[in-house]
Structures are given as C-alpha cells and as structure tokens.
Amino acid sequence: MGRRIDYYDDPNAPKANSLVPSVNVVVENDKGEILMIRRTDNDNWALPGGAIDLGESVSQAAVRETKEETGIDVEITGLVGIYSDPKHVIHYTSNDEVRQEFSIVLIGRVIEGRPTTSSESSEVKWIPAEMLSGVTMDRSMSLRLANYFERTTRPVLT
C-alpha cells in the first residue's frame, strides 16, 4: 500500500495533477464525542470520508464512506463547508497522483452501528471534543473540526 503525504503551502511540494471531489463527515454523538478514524495510509487521525464516485450524490458518498470506514450508518444533516485551497496538495505514492484539495465537509447524525475498522482505518474511535487537540492529524482536519465547532450559520468556502 502506498502512502498519503499532505503538503500545505510548501514550495517543495509536487505539483497537483488531479482534482477529485471528496467528502468528509463530522459525526458527533450525544456525549459530545467526534467519530474519528486512524488512517492506514499515513497513521493520522481524520474524519471519515473519501472520493465521490460517478453516479452518486455528495450525500450518498458521505453515507457510504462513513459506513465503509467506520461501520456507522449516518444521516446527513448539514454542511460545514467546501475546502478547495490550491495550496493544499495530497500526494498518493502508490500511483504518484497529486491531488489539489477538494473536500465537501458535511455533518452527520448517527442512525446505528458500532465502530468497526476497515482497510482504510486501523482504528475507529469516538473522541471527546476536548481531547482532539491531543491526537495527530493533518492541518486540514484540524481546520475542518475547528470550523465545525465554531457553529456558524454560513458554510466555510475556501
């Protein structure tokens, strides 16, 4: 399996050669814990999510990716924002793809399920909000979570 390497505003970063619409989902339970995965491709903690497949909507992709990576069924209830900063590129070493960030971050509500790992997640945990700053995650995930916790009425557009 290849690695995922995130670069932000790095003059030594490889140039983007693709743009793939993707989703991430913030799922908060009734205890104020956030559903997080430890990614298998870089060992960082992240919100569940992934690429939107042809033939599916943004919401369908969010529900599918959350289920695949965490074992949790969700209903999409809101939008945090759209993140497309060209200074953020993601290098996938398995095929040398370098993506410009393009992620739609949604809010999900738990329907059912138990945290279960997958080929993309070595751990799945409900992490208390106050503990999130202590886990290793990419800058982009920290930003998305910070924007979620701001609870503004307008979505973030970057």
N, C-alpha and C positions, 0 to 999 in steps of 0.2 A: 504494500500500500504506500502511496506517495504521501507527502506532507503538504500541509497548508501553511503558507507563510504570509502574514499580513504586513503590509507596509503603509505608513502614513506620512505623507509629505517628505519622503525620503528621496534625495537626488540619485541615490544608487539603486533605487527600486527598478525592476524591469518595467518596460512599457506595456500598458494594457493591450491585449489583442482580442478581447471579447467583452461583451456586456450581456449578462444573464439575469433577467428579472428573478428575484427570490423573495422569500417571506421569512420573517421571524415572528414568534408568538410569545407575548408576555402572558403567563398564566399565574394568577395569584389565588391561593386558596383562602379559606375563611380564617386562617391563623395569621395571614399576612406574609406567608412564605411564597417564594417565587420558584416555579418549576425550571430547573436548570439541568443541562447535560454537560458531561466532560467529553469533549470531542476526541475521537480516536486519531484524528489526523494531525493534531497539534497539542493535545493534552490540556488545552484551555477549557474553562467553563464558558458556556454560551447558552443563549435562549434556543429552544428547538426551532428548526427551520431548514429551508433548502430551496432549490430551484423550483420554479413554476413550470410544470410540464405542459406541452401542447395539448389543447383540448380541455384544460381545466381552468377554473377561475382562481383569482387570488385567494378567496376564502376556502375553496376546495383544496388548494395546495397547502394552505396553513393547517387545515384539519388533518390532511393526510400526513404531512411532515411531522406534526406533533405526535400523532399516533405511532408512526414508524419509529421515531427516535426515542419516545418515552413510554409508550404503552397507554397513554392517557387520551381519552376521547374528549374533544373540546367543541364548544360552540363559539364562533367569532362574534364579539360584541362591540368592538371599537377599533379605532385607528390611533396609533401613537404618532406615526409619521412615515415619510418616504426619504430614504437616505441614498444619495447618488453622488457623493463627493468624489470628483475625479482624482483627488489627492490620495484616496484610499484605494489601493490595489491589492489583490489577493492572488498569490502565485501557487498554483497546484503543480507540484513537482512531478506527479505521475505522467502528465501529458504536456507539461510546460505551458499550460494555459495560464494567462494572467488577466484576471477579470477586474474591470472597474466596478467598484461598489454600486449595487443597485438593489436595495432591500426595502420592502414594504413591511413595516413593523405593526402588527395587529395585537389586539387584546383578546384573549380567550377566556372562557368560563368552563370549568371542569364539568363534564357530564358524568363520566365514570372511568374506571380503570385504575391500575396500580403501576407505579413506576417500574419500568422494565427496560433493560439495556438493549442495544441493537448493534449492528456492525459499525454504526456511526457514533455510538455513545458507550463509553466504557463505564460510566456511572450516570445515574439519574437520581436527582435529589430535590426535595423541597427545601430551599434555603431561606432562613429568616432574612427579611429585608436588611436588618441591621448587620448581618454577617456577610453580605455580598461584597463589601469593600475588602474583605479578607481573602477572597478567592482569586485565583489567577485567571484573568480574562483579557481579551484584546480590548484596546481602547474603544473600538466601535461598539462593543457590547456594553461597556461601562456607560457610554454616552446614551445609548438607547434606553438603558434602565433608568438613568438619571432623568431623561425626558419623560419616561412613563411616570416616575414618582412626582414630577412637577405638576401633574394632573391639570394641565391647561386645557381649555376648551377648543383650541385650534391645533391641528396636527403640525408636526415639525416637517419642514421641507428643506432638505439640503441638497 
